[in-house]
Amino acid sequence: MNWETEFTKMTGVKYPVIMGAFAGIGRASFAAPFSNAGGLGIITALNFNSVEKFKKELELIKEHSNKPFGVNFSIAPPMMFKKNPKARTEETYFDFLDVAVDMGVKVFTTSAYKATKLGRRIHDNGGLWFHKCAIMEHALSAQKAGADMVTIVGVEGTGFKNPLQQSTLVNMTMGSKILDIPIIAAGGIGNARGFLAALAMGASAVCFGTAIMATQECPASDKIKKRLINQDIFDEDYYQQIYHHQLKDKSIWSPAAGVCDEVLSMKDFMKKIMEEAELILRNWGFENDKFTTL
């Protein structure tokens, strides 16, 4: 089955799925298999302390994949500078952007804090700018600043929380009503039903984070993968960790862990998602060979 959304139309990828921006492990060895499996792999620039190392990583992913991939720039919120004066600002990524553009990268994602300057430079270089945020107010701000697409993370997602964060369901149904640009769903999605539900709620694509940590290509340790696939998402301690409403990070995976039952190759993971999604659609009476939200 062919999948057609604003996301696939803009990026040229096979499936409407994008890789999360991973600190530490968002490298070529992880992103290339994701792109090769039909999604948009993401190299996280934060993981490289020099432009030279970043360039070598882009060369590496191009050696292992001829499919589209993107680059993420994570911007440190102002509060971070009290703890880390060397935290990354928009300006620290300008040289990284120039290198990526020279190497043919077309899609750039920004996250953690507003990135208007970077977004403007991305557009000046003919690229696409996707901004990731936690609440609708920030999504509207990114739209006003010119973002081509926004990822809105539901409270189910892991990482930094915002006290005003809504669920993925609310973000998608309200986002499709309020916003004029395409949206990407993130937070707690890990199987075919979640993927289809997000598209039905108005998403143009789905962001996979926790779910792809349980893949063979993920650089995380086997111990972490074992814990992830055995996570009881209804455990009280886990619940308290994932649904805390505090402006700090927690090293815990999202409830997508509840549908991760085994460690698969990235290719098999993506194949399972798409084949099961197609089967569900067929069972609902969908007979076309192309699924489109355009």
VENJOVEN-V39308 format. One record per pair of residues at least 4 apart in sequence whose C-alpha atoms are under 8 Angstrom apart, sorted by sequence separation. I is the first residue (numbers start at 1). J is the second residue. If there is no record, write none. Layout:
I;J + I;J
This chain:
4;8 + 5;9 + 6;10 + 7;11 + 8;12 + 9;13 + 22;26 + 26;30 + 27;31 + 28;32 + 29;33 + 30;34 + 31;35 + 32;36 + 33;37 + 34;38 + 35;39 + 49;53 + 50;54 + 51;55 + 52;56 + 53;57 + 54;58 + 55;59 + 56;60 + 57;61 + 58;62 + 59;63 + 60;64 + 61;65 + 62;66 + 76;80 + 77;81 + 78;82 + 79;83 + 80;84 + 81;85 + 88;92 + 89;93 + 90;94 + 92;96 + 93;97 + 94;98 + 95;99 + 96;100 + 97;101 + 98;102 + 99;103 + 100;104 + 101;105 + 110;114 + 111;115 + 115;119 + 116;120 + 117;121 + 118;122 + 119;123 + 120;124 + 121;125 + 122;126 + 123;127 + 134;138 + 135;139 + 136;140 + 137;141 + 138;142 + 139;143 + 140;144 + 141;145 + 142;146 + 143;147 + 153;157 + 161;165 + 166;170 + 167;171 + 168;172 + 169;173 + 170;174 + 171;175 + 172;176 + 173;177 + 174;178 + 175;179 + 176;180 + 190;194 + 191;195 + 192;196 + 193;197 + 194;198 + 195;199 + 196;200 + 197;201 + 198;202 + 199;203 + 208;212 + 209;213 + 210;214 + 211;215 + 214;218 + 220;224 + 221;225 + 222;226 + 223;227 + 224;228 + 225;229 + 226;230 + 227;231 + 234;238 + 235;239 + 236;240 + 237;241 + 238;242 + 239;243 + 240;244 + 253;257 + 256;260 + 264;268 + 265;269 + 266;270 + 267;271 + 268;272 + 269;273 + 270;274 + 271;275 + 272;276 + 273;277 + 274;278 + 275;279 + 276;280 + 277;281 + 278;282 + 279;283 + 280;284 + 281;285 + 282;286 + 3;8 + 4;9 + 8;13 + 21;26 + 25;30 + 26;31 + 34;39 + 35;40 + 48;53 + 49;54 + 76;81 + 80;85 + 81;86 + 88;93 + 100;105 + 101;106 + 110;115 + 122;127 + 123;128 + 133;138 + 134;139 + 142;147 + 143;148 + 166;171 + 170;175 + 189;194 + 190;195 + 198;203 + 199;204 + 213;218 + 220;225 + 233;238 + 234;239 + 264;269 + 281;286 + 282;287 + 8;14 + 34;40 + 35;41 + 48;54 + 81;87 + 122;128 + 123;129 + 133;139 + 143;149 + 155;161 + 176;182 + 189;195 + 199;205 + 212;218 + 232;238 + 233;239 + 8;15 + 34;41 + 80;87 + 122;129 + 132;139 + 143;150 + 176;183 + 198;205 + 199;206 + 213;220 + 8;16 + 33;41 + 131;139 + 142;150 + 175;183 + 198;206 + 242;250 + 7;16 + 31;40 + 32;41 + 45;54 + 241;250 + 31;41 + 119;129 + 155;165 + 242;252 + 3;14 + 4;15 + 5;16 + 30;41 + 31;42 + 76;87 + 131;142 + 139;150 + 154;165 + 155;166 + 156;167 + 172;183 + 195;206 + 214;225 + 241;252 + 242;253 + 2;14 + 3;15 + 4;16 + 19;31 + 31;43 + 76;88 + 139;151 + 154;166 + 155;167 + 156;168 + 213;225 + 242;254 + 3;16 + 75;88 + 76;89 + 139;152 + 154;167 + 155;168 + 172;185 + 185;198 + 74;88 + 75;89 + 108;122 + 154;168 + 171;185 + 214;228 + 19;34 + 27;42 + 28;43 + 43;58 + 75;90 + 153;168 + 154;169 + 214;229 + 26;42 + 27;43 + 115;131 + 131;147 + 136;152 + 152;168 + 26;43 + 27;44 + 130;147 + 133;150 + 135;152 + 154;171 + 168;185 + 189;206 + 26;44 + 129;147 + 130;148 + 131;149 + 132;150 + 133;151 + 134;152 + 135;153 + 153;171 + 168;186 + 185;203 + 189;207 + 190;208 + 108;127 + 110;129 + 128;147 + 129;148 + 130;149 + 131;150 + 132;151 + 133;152 + 134;153 + 152;171 + 168;187 + 183;202 + 184;203 + 185;204 + 189;208 + 19;39 + 27;47 + 73;93 + 106;126 + 107;127 + 108;128 + 109;129 + 110;130 + 111;131 + 112;132 + 113;133 + 128;148 + 129;149 + 130;150 + 131;151 + 132;152 + 133;153 + 134;154 + 152;172 + 168;188 + 183;203 + 184;204 + 185;205 + 186;206 + 187;207 + 190;210 + 191;211 + 18;39 + 19;40 + 21;42 + 23;44 + 26;47 + 106;127 + 107;128 + 108;129 + 109;130 + 110;131 + 111;132 + 112;133 + 130;151 + 132;153 + 134;155 + 182;203 + 183;204 + 184;205 + 185;206 + 186;207 + 190;211 + 17;39 + 18;40 + 19;41 + 20;42 + 21;43 + 22;44 + 25;47 + 105;127 + 106;128 + 107;129 + 108;130 + 109;131 + 110;132 + 111;133 + 182;204 + 183;205 + 184;206 + 185;207 + 186;208 + 188;210 + 189;211 + 233;255 + 15;38 + 16;39 + 17;40 + 18;41 + 19;42 + 21;44 + 23;46 + 24;47 + 107;130 + 109;132 + 184;207 + 14;38 + 15;39 + 18;42 + 23;47 + 94;118 + 101;125 + 233;257 + 13;38 + 14;39 + 90;115 + 93;118 + 97;122 + 176;201 + 228;253 + 233;258 + 13;39 + 43;69 + 45;71 + 46;72 + 101;127 + 116;142 + 119;145 + 120;146 + 172;198 + 176;202 + 231;257 + 232;258 + 13;40 + 41;68 + 42;69 + 43;70 + 44;71 + 45;72 + 46;73 + 90;117 + 91;118 + 119;146 + 134;161 + 135;162 + 175;202 + 176;203 + 230;257 + 231;258 + 40;68 + 41;69 + 42;70 + 43;71 + 44;72 + 45;73 + 46;74 + 90;118 + 114;142 + 119;147 + 134;162 + 173;201 + 229;257 + 28;57 + 32;61 + 36;65 + 40;69 + 41;70 + 42;71 + 43;72 + 44;73 + 45;74 + 71;100 + 116;145 + 135;164 + 157;186 + 158;187 + 169;198 + 172;201 + 173;202 + 228;257 + 229;258 + 27;57 + 28;58 + 31;61 + 35;65 + 36;66 + 40;70 + 42;72 + 44;74 + 135;165 + 157;187 + 172;202 + 229;259 + 36;67 + 134;165 + 135;166 + 150;181 + 152;183 + 154;185 + 156;187 + 157;188 + 172;203 + 229;260 + 230;261 + 28;60 + 29;61 + 32;64 + 33;65 + 35;67 + 149;181 + 150;182 + 151;183 + 152;184 + 153;185 + 154;186 + 155;187 + 156;188 + 169;201 + 228;260 + 229;261 + 28;61 + 32;65 + 35;68 + 148;181 + 149;182 + 150;183 + 151;184 + 152;185 + 153;186 + 154;187 + 229;262 + 35;69 + 71;105 + 148;182 + 149;183 + 150;184 + 151;185 + 152;186 + 153;187 + 154;188 + 229;263 + 70;105 + 73;108 + 75;110 + 77;112 + 136;171 + 149;184 + 151;186 + 69;105 + 70;106 + 71;107 + 72;108 + 73;109 + 74;110 + 75;111 + 76;112 + 77;113 + 135;171 + 143;179 + 32;69 + 68;105 + 70;107 + 71;108 + 72;109 + 73;110 + 74;111 + 75;112 + 76;113 + 143;180 + 31;69 + 69;107 + 70;108 + 71;109 + 72;110 + 73;111 + 74;112 + 75;113 + 143;181 + 225;263 + 70;109 + 72;111 + 74;113 + 75;114 + 136;175 + 140;179 + 75;115 + 139;179 + 46;88 + 54;96 + 58;100 + 210;253 + 51;95 + 55;99 + 210;254 + 51;96 + 55;100 + 58;103 + 211;256 + 210;256 + 211;257 + 214;260 + 210;257 + 216;263 + 51;99 + 214;262 + 215;263 + 216;264 + 217;265 + 211;260 + 214;263 + 215;264 + 216;265 + 217;266 + 214;264 + 215;265 + 216;266 + 21;72 + 45;96 + 215;266 + 13;67 + 212;266 + 215;269 + 13;68 + 12;68 + 151;207 + 11;68 + 212;269 + 191;256 + 188;254 + 189;255 + 190;256 + 187;254 + 188;255 + 189;256 + 190;257 + 188;256 + 191;259 + 187;256 + 188;257 + 190;259 + 190;260 + 195;273 + 192;272 + 192;273 + 196;277 + 163;245 + 191;273 + 192;274 + 195;277 + 161;244 + 162;245 + 163;246 + 158;242 + 161;245 + 162;246 + 163;247 + 192;276 + 193;277 + 157;242 + 161;246 + 162;247 + 192;277 + 156;242 + 160;246 + 161;247 + 156;243 + 160;247 + 161;248 + 155;243 + 160;248 + 161;249 + 159;248 + 160;249 + 204;293 + 159;249 + 160;250 + 158;249 + 159;250 + 158;250 + 159;251 + 158;251 + 159;252 + 158;252 + 199;293 + 11;106 + 158;253 + 11;107 + 157;253 + 158;254 + 157;254 + 156;254 + 157;255 + 156;255 + 7;182 + 6;182 + 33;217 + 18;205 + 20;207 + 22;209 + 30;217 + 16;204 + 17;205 + 18;206 + 19;207 + 20;208 + 21;209 + 29;217 + 30;218 + 16;205 + 17;206 + 18;207 + 19;208 + 20;209 + 29;218 + 30;219 + 16;206 + 17;207 + 18;208 + 19;209 + 29;219 + 17;208 + 25;218 + 25;219 + 25;220 + 7;204 + 6;204 + 7;205 + 5;204 + 5;205 + 37;266 + 37;267 + 36;267 + 34;266 + 38;270 + 33;266 + 34;267 + 37;270 + 33;267 + 37;271 + 1;278 + 4;290 + 2;289 + 3;290 + 4;291 + 5;292 + 6;293 + 1;289 + 2;290 + 3;291 + 4;292 + 5;293 + 6;294 + 1;290 + 2;291 + 3;292 + 4;293 + 5;294 + 1;291 + 4;294
